[in-house]
């Protein structure tokens, strides 16, 4: 179990720091980061009126499908790989976002990064942590006994799924309703 935690942390840290390096590695010869994040596009987004009722189904659909796919993969042999690939991808994108915002806006870029993540990612990361814990439990059971009972669902599995889906749904509501509005407000002061 300790190896699982170390591997998870190593993948997350590696993805994040690789993401921080990518903008510098792919910048154009003149040193411009113009293609990575358009300040014009951010300014335009800051002035748009958000339609939460049409945005919420899209955000919820993407987030709920992702956690449902990860949960189902816990019952399959490539489940560990899929979870680690998703964790690496999220960490990589976070690193890229932080790096680009800091390169563009200085210390204000760090605040812009936090506005992108908070408050919805507190809920999303809680669901992902529960998902990784669920995966670890399934893997321990797989190594301990016959794999047949591990691949069947029990009442506790359904409760875990319900908890993760509720966290993701709450995160989607917060992201579509509050998170994007906070981001817009912050963009007005850049």
C-alpha positions as YAML, in Angstrom:
chain: A
units: angstrom
residues:
- id: 1
  name: UNK
  ca: [0.00, 0.00, 0.00]
- id: 2
  name: UNK
  ca: [2.84, 2.35, 0.78]
- id: 3
  name: UNK
  ca: [4.24, 1.71, -2.70]
- id: 4
  name: UNK
  ca: [0.90, 2.75, -4.21]
- id: 5
  name: UNK
  ca: [0.98, 6.09, -2.33]
- id: 6
  name: UNK
  ca: [4.58, 6.75, -3.34]
- id: 7
  name: UNK
  ca: [3.83, 5.94, -6.98]
- id: 8
  name: UNK
  ca: [0.76, 8.18, -6.97]
- id: 9
  name: UNK
  ca: [2.66, 11.10, -5.45]
- id: 10
  name: UNK
  ca: [5.60, 10.60, -7.82]
- id: 11
  name: UNK
  ca: [3.36, 10.63, -10.89]
- id: 12
  name: UNK
  ca: [1.52, 13.75, -9.72]
- id: 13
  name: UNK
  ca: [4.73, 15.64, -8.93]
- id: 14
  name: UNK
  ca: [6.41, 14.53, -12.17]
- id: 15
  name: UNK
  ca: [3.42, 15.63, -14.24]
- id: 16
  name: UNK
  ca: [3.21, 18.97, -12.48]
- id: 17
  name: UNK
  ca: [6.89, 19.84, -12.85]
- id: 18
  name: UNK
  ca: [6.99, 18.61, -16.45]
- id: 19
  name: UNK
  ca: [3.97, 20.82, -17.09]
- id: 20
  name: UNK
  ca: [5.83, 23.80, -15.63]
- id: 21
  name: UNK
  ca: [8.74, 23.14, -18.03]
- id: 22
  name: UNK
  ca: [6.71, 22.65, -21.21]
- id: 23
  name: UNK
  ca: [5.92, 26.33, -21.94]
- id: 24
  name: UNK
  ca: [9.60, 27.19, -21.79]
- id: 25
  name: UNK
  ca: [10.55, 24.19, -23.92]
- id: 26
  name: UNK
  ca: [8.06, 24.93, -26.72]
- id: 27
  name: UNK
  ca: [8.28, 28.71, -26.86]
- id: 28
  name: UNK
  ca: [8.98, 30.18, -30.24]
- id: 29
  name: UNK
  ca: [12.43, 31.35, -31.27]
- id: 30
  name: UNK
  ca: [11.68, 34.96, -30.33]
- id: 31
  name: UNK
  ca: [10.78, 33.99, -26.78]
- id: 32
  name: UNK
  ca: [7.06, 34.59, -27.24]
- id: 33
  name: UNK
  ca: [4.40, 32.66, -25.38]
- id: 34
  name: UNK
  ca: [1.63, 34.18, -27.54]
- id: 35
  name: UNK
  ca: [0.24, 30.87, -28.78]
- id: 36
  name: UNK
  ca: [-0.20, 29.38, -25.32]
- id: 37
  name: UNK
  ca: [-2.70, 31.73, -23.69]
- id: 38
  name: UNK
  ca: [-4.17, 34.70, -25.45]
- id: 39
  name: UNK
  ca: [-4.63, 37.70, -23.20]
- id: 40
  name: UNK
  ca: [-7.16, 38.99, -25.72]
- id: 41
  name: UNK
  ca: [-9.13, 35.75, -25.33]
- id: 42
  name: UNK
  ca: [-8.99, 36.00, -21.55]
- id: 43
  name: UNK
  ca: [-10.16, 39.62, -21.69]
- id: 44
  name: UNK
  ca: [-13.04, 38.63, -23.98]
- id: 45
  name: UNK
  ca: [-14.01, 35.81, -21.62]
- id: 46
  name: UNK
  ca: [-13.97, 38.31, -18.75]
- id: 47
  name: UNK
  ca: [-16.66, 40.37, -20.50]
- id: 48
  name: UNK
  ca: [-18.93, 37.53, -21.64]
- id: 49
  name: UNK
  ca: [-22.24, 36.88, -19.96]
- id: 50
  name: UNK
  ca: [-22.30, 33.28, -18.73]
- id: 51
  name: UNK
  ca: [-25.40, 31.15, -19.25]
- id: 52
  name: UNK
  ca: [-25.12, 28.81, -16.28]
- id: 53
  name: UNK
  ca: [-28.12, 26.67, -17.26]
- id: 54
  name: UNK
  ca: [-26.60, 25.72, -20.61]
- id: 55
  name: UNK
  ca: [-23.07, 25.45, -19.22]
- id: 56
  name: UNK
  ca: [-23.92, 23.18, -16.27]
- id: 57
  name: UNK
  ca: [-25.02, 20.09, -18.27]
- id: 58
  name: UNK
  ca: [-21.82, 20.22, -20.32]
- id: 59
  name: UNK
  ca: [-19.52, 20.59, -17.30]
- id: 60
  name: UNK
  ca: [-21.41, 17.95, -15.30]
- id: 61
  name: UNK
  ca: [-21.41, 15.54, -18.24]
- id: 62
  name: UNK
  ca: [-17.64, 15.76, -18.68]
- id: 63
  name: UNK
  ca: [-16.84, 15.47, -14.97]
- id: 64
  name: UNK
  ca: [-19.32, 12.69, -14.20]
- id: 65
  name: UNK
  ca: [-18.31, 10.60, -17.21]
- id: 66
  name: UNK
  ca: [-14.67, 10.86, -16.19]
- id: 67
  name: UNK
  ca: [-15.19, 9.70, -12.59]
- id: 68
  name: UNK
  ca: [-17.59, 6.97, -13.72]
- id: 69
  name: UNK
  ca: [-15.05, 5.69, -16.25]
- id: 70
  name: UNK
  ca: [-12.29, 5.67, -13.63]
- id: 71
  name: UNK
  ca: [-14.55, 3.89, -11.14]
- id: 72
  name: UNK
  ca: [-15.45, 1.20, -13.66]
- id: 73
  name: UNK
  ca: [-11.78, 0.73, -14.53]
- id: 74
  name: UNK
  ca: [-11.11, -0.31, -10.92]
- id: 75
  name: UNK
  ca: [-12.64, -3.67, -11.84]
- id: 76
  name: UNK
  ca: [-10.33, -4.19, -14.82]
- id: 77
  name: UNK
  ca: [-6.62, -5.05, -15.16]
- id: 78
  name: UNK
  ca: [-5.64, -1.70, -16.80]
- id: 79
  name: UNK
  ca: [-7.37, 0.24, -14.02]
- id: 80
  name: UNK
  ca: [-4.15, 1.27, -12.31]
- id: 81
  name: UNK
  ca: [-2.64, 2.46, -15.58]
- id: 82
  name: UNK
  ca: [-5.76, 4.49, -16.45]
- id: 83
  name: UNK
  ca: [-5.84, 6.15, -13.03]
- id: 84
  name: UNK
  ca: [-2.15, 7.02, -13.16]
- id: 85
  name: UNK
  ca: [-2.46, 8.33, -16.73]
- id: 86
  name: UNK
  ca: [-5.37, 10.56, -15.69]
- id: 87
  name: UNK
  ca: [-3.48, 11.80, -12.62]
- id: 88
  name: UNK
  ca: [-0.43, 12.54, -14.76]
- id: 89
  name: UNK
  ca: [-2.59, 14.38, -17.31]
- id: 90
  name: UNK
  ca: [-4.30, 16.54, -14.68]
- id: 91
  name: UNK
  ca: [-0.97, 17.34, -13.03]
- id: 92
  name: UNK
  ca: [0.65, 18.14, -16.37]
- id: 93
  name: UNK
  ca: [-2.15, 20.52, -17.36]
- id: 94
  name: UNK
  ca: [-2.03, 22.21, -13.96]
- id: 95
  name: UNK
  ca: [1.70, 22.77, -14.33]
- id: 96
  name: UNK
  ca: [1.30, 24.22, -17.82]
- id: 97
  name: UNK
  ca: [-1.48, 26.53, -16.67]
- id: 98
  name: UNK
  ca: [0.48, 27.77, -13.67]
- id: 99
  name: UNK
  ca: [3.62, 28.31, -15.73]
- id: 100
  name: UNK
  ca: [1.87, 30.23, -18.51]
- id: 101
  name: UNK
  ca: [-0.06, 32.42, -16.10]
- id: 102
  name: UNK
  ca: [3.05, 33.26, -14.08]
- id: 103
  name: UNK
  ca: [5.09, 33.94, -17.24]
- id: 104
  name: UNK
  ca: [2.36, 36.25, -18.52]
- id: 105
  name: UNK
  ca: [1.21, 37.99, -15.35]
- id: 106
  name: UNK
  ca: [3.98, 37.57, -12.77]
- id: 107
  name: UNK
  ca: [2.75, 37.05, -9.23]
- id: 108
  name: UNK
  ca: [-0.79, 37.91, -10.36]
- id: 109
  name: UNK
  ca: [-0.57, 34.79, -12.55]
- id: 110
  name: UNK
  ca: [-0.45, 32.66, -9.43]
- id: 111
  name: UNK
  ca: [-3.68, 34.28, -8.22]
- id: 112
  name: UNK
  ca: [-5.20, 33.73, -11.66]
- id: 113
  name: UNK
  ca: [-4.22, 30.06, -11.41]
- id: 114
  name: UNK
  ca: [-5.91, 29.79, -8.01]
- id: 115
  name: UNK
  ca: [-9.03, 31.42, -9.45]
- id: 116
  name: UNK
  ca: [-9.11, 28.70, -12.12]
- id: 117
  name: UNK
  ca: [-8.96, 25.94, -9.53]
- id: 118
  name: UNK
  ca: [-10.87, 27.19, -6.53]
- id: 119
  name: UNK
  ca: [-13.40, 26.34, -5.20]
- id: 120
  name: UNK
  ca: [-14.50, 23.53, -7.55]
- id: 121
  name: UNK
  ca: [-11.22, 21.63, -7.60]
- id: 122
  name: UNK
  ca: [-11.41, 21.10, -3.85]
- id: 123
  name: UNK
  ca: [-14.46, 18.94, -4.55]
- id: 124
  name: UNK
  ca: [-12.96, 17.31, -7.65]
- id: 125
  name: UNK
  ca: [-9.74, 16.42, -5.87]
- id: 126
  name: UNK
  ca: [-11.73, 14.99, -2.96]
- id: 127
  name: UNK
  ca: [-13.56, 12.73, -5.41]
- id: 128
  name: UNK
  ca: [-10.30, 11.75, -7.09]
- id: 129
  name: UNK
  ca: [-8.72, 10.95, -3.72]
- id: 130
  name: UNK
  ca: [-11.71, 8.73, -2.87]
- id: 131
  name: UNK
  ca: [-11.37, 7.10, -6.26]
- id: 132
  name: UNK
  ca: [-7.68, 6.36, -5.72]
- id: 133
  name: UNK
  ca: [-8.45, 4.96, -2.26]
- id: 134
  name: UNK
  ca: [-11.15, 2.76, -3.80]
- id: 135
  name: UNK
  ca: [-8.68, 1.56, -6.45]
- id: 136
  name: UNK
  ca: [-6.10, 0.77, -3.76]
- id: 137
  name: UNK
  ca: [-8.67, -1.23, -1.82]
- id: 138
  name: UNK
  ca: [-9.66, -3.20, -4.92]
- id: 139
  name: UNK
  ca: [-6.02, -3.91, -5.76]
- id: 140
  name: UNK
  ca: [-5.31, -5.13, -2.20]
- id: 141
  name: UNK
  ca: [-8.29, -7.48, -2.39]
- id: 142
  name: UNK
  ca: [-7.14, -8.72, -5.78]
- id: 143
  name: UNK
  ca: [-3.71, -9.64, -4.45]
- id: 144
  name: UNK
  ca: [-5.08, -11.16, -1.26]
- id: 145
  name: UNK
  ca: [-7.73, -13.51, -2.60]
- id: 146
  name: UNK
  ca: [-9.48, -14.87, -5.65]
- id: 147
  name: UNK
  ca: [-10.17, -12.11, -8.18]
- id: 148
  name: UNK
  ca: [-13.81, -13.09, -8.75]
- id: 149
  name: UNK
  ca: [-15.22, -11.37, -5.63]
- id: 150
  name: UNK
  ca: [-13.16, -8.26, -6.42]
- id: 151
  name: UNK
  ca: [-14.70, -7.91, -9.85]
- id: 152
  name: UNK
  ca: [-18.25, -8.01, -8.53]
- id: 153
  name: UNK
  ca: [-19.98, -5.04, -6.99]
- id: 154
  name: UNK
  ca: [-21.12, -4.89, -3.41]
- id: 155
  name: UNK
  ca: [-23.25, -2.42, -1.50]
- id: 156
  name: UNK
  ca: [-20.12, -0.65, -0.22]
- id: 157
  name: UNK
  ca: [-19.00, -0.14, -3.84]
- id: 158
  name: UNK
  ca: [-22.31, 1.48, -4.70]
- id: 159
  name: UNK
  ca: [-22.00, 3.78, -1.68]
- id: 160
  name: UNK
  ca: [-18.50, 4.81, -2.76]
- id: 161
  name: UNK
  ca: [-19.74, 5.50, -6.28]
- id: 162
  name: UNK
  ca: [-22.64, 7.57, -4.97]
- id: 163
  name: UNK
  ca: [-20.30, 9.63, -2.79]
- id: 164
  name: UNK
  ca: [-17.91, 10.27, -5.67]
- id: 165
  name: UNK
  ca: [-20.72, 11.20, -8.05]
- id: 166
  name: UNK
  ca: [-22.19, 13.60, -5.49]
- id: 167
  name: UNK
  ca: [-18.80, 15.28, -5.02]
- id: 168
  name: UNK
  ca: [-18.35, 15.61, -8.78]
- id: 169
  name: UNK
  ca: [-21.89, 16.92, -9.25]
- id: 170
  name: UNK
  ca: [-21.38, 19.49, -6.49]
- id: 171
  name: UNK
  ca: [-18.07, 20.46, -8.08]
- id: 172
  name: UNK
  ca: [-19.81, 20.90, -11.44]
- id: 173
  name: UNK
  ca: [-22.45, 23.16, -9.93]
- id: 174
  name: UNK
  ca: [-19.78, 25.21, -8.16]
- id: 175
  name: UNK
  ca: [-17.64, 25.39, -11.30]
- id: 176
  name: UNK
  ca: [-20.47, 26.47, -13.60]
- id: 177
  name: UNK
  ca: [-22.08, 28.79, -11.07]
- id: 178
  name: UNK
  ca: [-19.33, 30.27, -8.91]
- id: 179
  name: UNK
  ca: [-15.92, 29.24, -10.27]
- id: 180
  name: UNK
  ca: [-16.25, 30.80, -13.71]
- id: 181
  name: UNK
  ca: [-17.81, 33.96, -12.29]
- id: 182
  name: UNK
  ca: [-14.92, 34.38, -9.83]
- id: 183
  name: UNK
  ca: [-12.52, 33.89, -12.72]
- id: 184
  name: UNK
  ca: [-14.33, 36.56, -14.74]
- id: 185
  name: UNK
  ca: [-14.24, 39.02, -11.84]
- id: 186
  name: UNK
  ca: [-10.53, 38.46, -11.34]
- id: 187
  name: UNK
  ca: [-9.85, 38.96, -15.07]
- id: 188
  name: UNK
  ca: [-11.42, 42.44, -14.87]
- id: 189
  name: UNK
  ca: [-8.70, 43.52, -12.45]
- id: 190
  name: UNK
  ca: [-5.73, 42.26, -14.48]
...
